[in-house]
């Protein structure tokens, strides 16, 4: 039934404003691989343009920009919290109020988990395809109507090592847009499972090559960073260009977390239970493939 004056006012206020009182965290790693887009409709077509043509000496040359579409429909997500009346009566530290103030980070952690789960999959079967109609990681990427007619490969099957990283990095430097121009992206982030933490730290931070005794220079030291996530398979690793407008994963948000319902069940133990339900609407899709390349799945 609808909640009444039985709930102390400070807890009711905390529940209603808890999402606003717990600001979004900027340090969660998903923000490096996923872009947040606010949606205005139940179903939205995200539109992007292909590569920009280079200048020409002939003013009569007319180039066509390729439009890319990606449809997204938000899903419903809820968090329902409960507090007993006895716990409210016995609260001496304000910990219950702080519990309400942790709602926004809880939704963000969910987005973080989903983003890396999707990036780890990238297979086109589990979570859908990218704007080119293929899996995010594929060996046959080709835009319809592109000047470049050679399929491109951003899917490799090599365990993480300095030599294999170099192979993947070199391949990424040669990606072409639909105008047949090199992207020249700065691939500056390595994402892998925690079991590869030592290798990733050496690739990104050790000034010398770790895999031989020759003490040759490691050219990647200090040029990129790395993060580990347990949502990756143990051997999986991905190289990402995080500074581009597009990210490999897009989070479409139709409704940010809000308190939608409160009720009290007086028949429960501990003096009855107060319930607080929060609701949000968002979903994920894949962005354009050239900003990420998989070294192993």
C-alpha positions as MATLAB code, in Angstrom:
seq = 'XXXXXXXXXXXXXXXXXXXXXXXXXXXXXXXXXXXXXXXXXXXXXXXXXXXXXXXXXXXXXXXXXXXXXXXXXXXXXXXXXXXXXXXXXXXXXXXXXXXXXXXXXXXXXXXXXXXXXXXXXXXXXXXXXXXXXXXXXXXXXXXXXXXXXXXXXXXXXXXXXXXXXXXXXXXXXXXXXXXXXXXXXXXXXXXXXXXXXXXXXXXXXXXXXXXXXXXXXXXXXXXXXXXXXXXXXXXXXXXXXXXXXXXXXXXXXXXXXXXXXXXXXXXXXXXXXXXXXXXXXXXXXXXXXXXXXXXXX';
ca = [
       0.000    0.000    0.000;
       1.075    3.605   -0.392;
       3.515    4.824    2.203;
       2.292    7.311    4.795;
       3.740    9.329    7.642;
       5.127    6.166    9.244;
       8.464    6.763    7.495;
      10.761    9.342    9.158;
      10.874   12.388    6.944;
      14.674   12.487    6.588;
      14.685    8.948    5.162;
      11.848    9.721    2.766;
      13.728   12.785    1.517;
      16.887   10.703    1.203;
      15.016    8.132   -0.875;
      13.523   10.749   -3.168;
      16.754   12.664   -3.682;
      19.213    9.807   -3.258;
      19.953    9.571   -6.967;
      20.689   13.281   -7.172;
      22.679   13.229   -3.945;
      24.975   10.482   -5.294;
      26.685   12.133   -8.275;
      27.811   10.131  -11.287;
      31.320    8.780  -10.942;
      33.783    9.841  -13.622;
      36.405    7.281  -12.618;
      34.555    4.129  -13.670;
      36.506    2.540  -16.544;
      33.531    1.989  -18.869;
      33.597    5.672  -19.802;
      36.774    4.988  -21.783;
      35.158    2.406  -24.046;
      31.479    3.433  -24.050;
      29.702    6.630  -25.040;
      26.454    7.718  -23.354;
      23.698    9.074  -25.600;
      20.382   10.476  -24.339;
      17.408    9.007  -26.195;
      14.165   10.850  -26.903;
      11.979    8.031  -28.211;
      11.149    4.402  -27.467;
      13.103    3.351  -30.541;
      15.867    5.557  -31.929;
      18.027    5.394  -35.029;
      21.501    6.638  -34.182;
      22.983    8.218  -37.314;
      26.601    8.852  -38.167;
      28.519    9.870  -41.271;
      31.466    8.069  -42.793;
      34.901    9.433  -43.529;
      35.456   12.966  -44.800;
      36.952   13.179  -48.316;
      40.299   14.897  -48.733;
      40.671   18.142  -50.721;
      41.086   17.907  -54.475;
      42.326   20.290  -57.161;
      39.260   19.607  -59.296;
      36.271   21.720  -58.115;
      33.940   19.469  -60.115;
      34.673   16.443  -57.919;
      31.680   15.717  -55.724;
      31.979   13.162  -52.941;
      29.149   11.432  -51.131;
      29.259   10.916  -47.387;
      28.015    7.505  -46.336;
      25.291    7.481  -43.680;
      25.463    4.804  -41.006;
      22.524    3.767  -38.849;
      22.267    1.871  -35.584;
      18.885    1.244  -33.971;
      18.539    1.114  -30.211;
      15.590    0.410  -27.902;
      15.957    1.013  -24.153;
      15.385   -1.740  -21.609;
      13.850   -1.392  -18.147;
      16.120   -1.786  -15.118;
      15.063   -1.580  -11.460;
      16.593   -1.594   -7.990;
      14.276   -2.253   -5.039;
      15.618   -1.526   -1.546;
      13.962   -2.473    1.737;
      14.377   -1.245    5.316;
      12.716   -2.638    8.406;
      10.945   -0.317   10.809;
      13.070   -1.656   13.660;
      16.256   -0.828   11.757;
      15.008    2.718   11.248;
      14.176    3.050   14.948;
      17.581    1.673   15.970;
      19.692    3.599   13.439;
      22.239    5.685   15.329;
      24.867    6.305   12.628;
      22.918    7.452    9.578;
      24.105    4.414    7.597;
      20.609    3.795    6.259;
      20.511    7.238    4.694;
      23.931    6.649    3.090;
      22.523    3.455    1.610;
      19.998    5.486   -0.362;
      22.776    7.760   -1.581;
      24.505    4.863   -3.338;
      21.817    4.302   -5.954;
      23.384    6.167   -8.888;
      26.764    4.392   -8.570;
      24.885    1.078   -8.478;
      23.320    1.799  -11.867;
      26.681    2.990  -13.156;
      28.377   -0.206  -12.029;
      25.722   -2.077  -13.982;
      26.508   -0.028  -17.098;
      30.195   -0.682  -16.496;
      29.615   -4.434  -16.293;
      27.458   -4.452  -19.417;
      29.921   -2.340  -21.427;
      32.845   -4.681  -20.835;
      30.694   -7.792  -21.258;
      29.644   -6.480  -24.678;
      33.193   -5.486  -25.610;
      34.411   -8.941  -24.649;
      31.731  -10.617  -26.794;
      31.703   -8.537  -29.973;
      30.525  -11.589  -31.874;
      27.348  -10.366  -33.566;
      25.299  -13.273  -32.236;
      24.856  -12.543  -28.533;
      24.390   -8.769  -28.579;
      23.818   -7.829  -32.200;
      25.881   -6.203  -34.918;
      27.531   -2.876  -35.599;
      26.473   -0.217  -38.118;
      27.971   -2.218  -41.008;
      25.729   -5.200  -40.203;
      28.670   -7.318  -38.994;
      29.964   -8.251  -35.578;
      32.055   -5.598  -33.848;
      35.135   -7.782  -34.281;
      35.214   -9.333  -37.736;
      37.720  -10.210  -40.452;
      35.527   -8.924  -43.309;
      34.481   -5.350  -42.502;
      33.320   -3.495  -45.606;
      31.005   -0.467  -45.799;
      28.347   -0.519  -48.487;
      29.098    2.128  -51.112;
      32.645    2.741  -49.857;
      35.518    3.648  -52.148;
      37.563    1.121  -50.264;
      36.481   -2.303  -51.557;
      38.940   -4.443  -49.603;
      37.569   -6.159  -46.505;
      39.344   -5.215  -43.280;
      40.153   -7.346  -40.254;
      39.986   -6.226  -36.599;
      39.762   -9.735  -35.115;
      42.942  -11.593  -34.159;
      43.646  -14.795  -32.252;
      46.939  -14.174  -30.443;
      47.795  -14.350  -26.753;
      48.911  -11.097  -25.205;
      52.641  -10.535  -25.592;
      54.800   -7.656  -26.755;
      55.318   -9.202  -30.202;
      51.621   -9.976  -30.678;
      50.663   -6.531  -29.404;
      52.965   -5.021  -32.009;
      51.307   -7.085  -34.752;
      47.838   -5.903  -33.740;
      48.935   -2.278  -33.301;
      50.524   -2.216  -36.766;
      47.332   -3.651  -38.282;
      45.215   -0.972  -36.571;
      47.422    1.789  -37.996;
      46.464    0.691  -41.507;
      42.680    0.809  -41.164;
      40.995    2.760  -43.991;
      37.750    4.717  -43.842;
      35.065    4.483  -46.529;
      36.861    7.188  -48.538;
      39.993    4.985  -48.634;
      41.888    7.325  -46.305;
      43.844    6.159  -43.278;
      42.104    6.857  -39.968;
      45.329    7.724  -38.123;
      43.659    6.903  -34.812;
      45.686    6.942  -31.599;
      45.132    3.508  -30.095;
      45.913    4.376  -26.505;
      44.136    1.854  -24.269;
      44.721   -1.861  -23.694;
      41.834   -3.752  -22.070;
      42.394   -7.266  -20.724;
      41.482   -9.752  -17.987;
      43.212   -9.382  -14.582;
      45.252  -12.521  -15.279;
      47.130  -10.497  -17.905;
      47.862   -7.648  -15.504;
      51.641   -8.215  -15.377;
      52.001   -8.510  -19.151;
      49.836   -5.434  -19.755;
      51.815   -3.416  -17.195;
      55.073   -4.323  -18.922;
      53.791   -3.524  -22.408;
      52.464   -0.126  -21.373;
      55.064    0.887  -18.776;
      58.360   -0.966  -19.116;
      60.875    1.045  -21.160;
      62.600   -2.172  -22.236;
      61.174   -5.255  -23.907;
      60.173   -7.817  -21.299;
      60.275  -10.930  -23.479;
      64.009  -11.046  -24.288;
      67.320  -10.397  -22.523;
      68.501   -8.012  -25.256;
      67.181   -4.912  -23.436;
      65.799   -3.463  -26.656;
      63.534   -0.422  -26.425;
      59.833   -0.966  -25.880;
      58.264    1.685  -28.159;
      54.860    1.455  -26.418;
      56.089    2.432  -22.963;
      54.286    5.572  -21.834;
      52.222    5.866  -25.021;
      49.135    4.048  -23.779;
      47.429    2.934  -20.596;
      45.683   -0.286  -19.653;
      42.754   -1.454  -17.552;
      41.774   -4.921  -16.421;
      38.222   -6.171  -16.088;
      36.908   -9.509  -14.805;
      34.167   -9.313  -17.433;
      36.697  -10.287  -20.113;
      37.600  -13.891  -20.889;
      40.934  -14.821  -19.325;
      42.892  -14.585  -22.592;
      40.902  -11.764  -24.199;
      42.476   -8.379  -24.905;
      41.373   -5.389  -26.964;
      43.161   -2.264  -28.176;
      40.971    0.871  -28.191;
      41.323    4.417  -29.540;
      39.580    6.250  -26.683;
      40.070    9.796  -27.950;
      37.779    9.483  -30.973;
      34.216   10.804  -31.184;
      32.912    7.242  -31.521;
      33.403    4.512  -28.954;
      33.134    0.759  -29.615;
      30.092    0.576  -27.309;
      27.184    3.042  -27.088;
      24.867    3.301  -24.070;
      21.524    4.835  -25.022;
      19.751    6.289  -21.985;
      16.038    7.037  -22.191;
      15.505    7.543  -18.455;
      18.135    8.050  -15.800;
      17.489    6.477  -12.375;
      14.463    7.802  -10.528;
      12.497    6.793   -7.443;
       9.178    5.474   -8.808;
       7.493    3.752   -5.873;
       7.498    3.461   -2.071;
       5.344    1.168    0.054;
       5.119   -0.297    3.556;
       4.268   -3.901    4.449;
       3.166   -3.965    8.079;
       2.803   -7.767    8.075;
       6.540   -8.395    7.849;
       8.825   -9.055   10.829;
      11.009   -6.401   12.476;
       8.138   -3.960   12.783;
       7.269   -4.095    9.070;
       9.280   -3.413    5.932;
       9.561   -0.186    3.930;
      10.310   -0.673    0.198;
      11.840    1.828   -2.233;
      11.942    1.097   -5.954;
      14.180    2.903   -8.459;
      13.755    2.640  -12.209;
      15.869    3.502  -15.251;
      15.722    2.791  -18.983;
      18.837    2.222  -21.066;
      20.411   -0.248  -23.442;
      23.628   -0.837  -25.364;
      24.582   -1.178  -29.028;
      27.888   -1.457  -30.822;
      29.551    1.585  -32.295;
      31.737    1.649  -35.403;
      34.427   -1.030  -35.537;
      37.649    0.886  -36.433;
      38.063    2.313  -32.924;
      38.749   -1.142  -31.468;
      40.713   -4.212  -32.481;
      40.659   -7.556  -30.663;
      43.956   -9.301  -30.082;
      42.365  -12.438  -28.650;
      38.901  -13.561  -27.613;
];
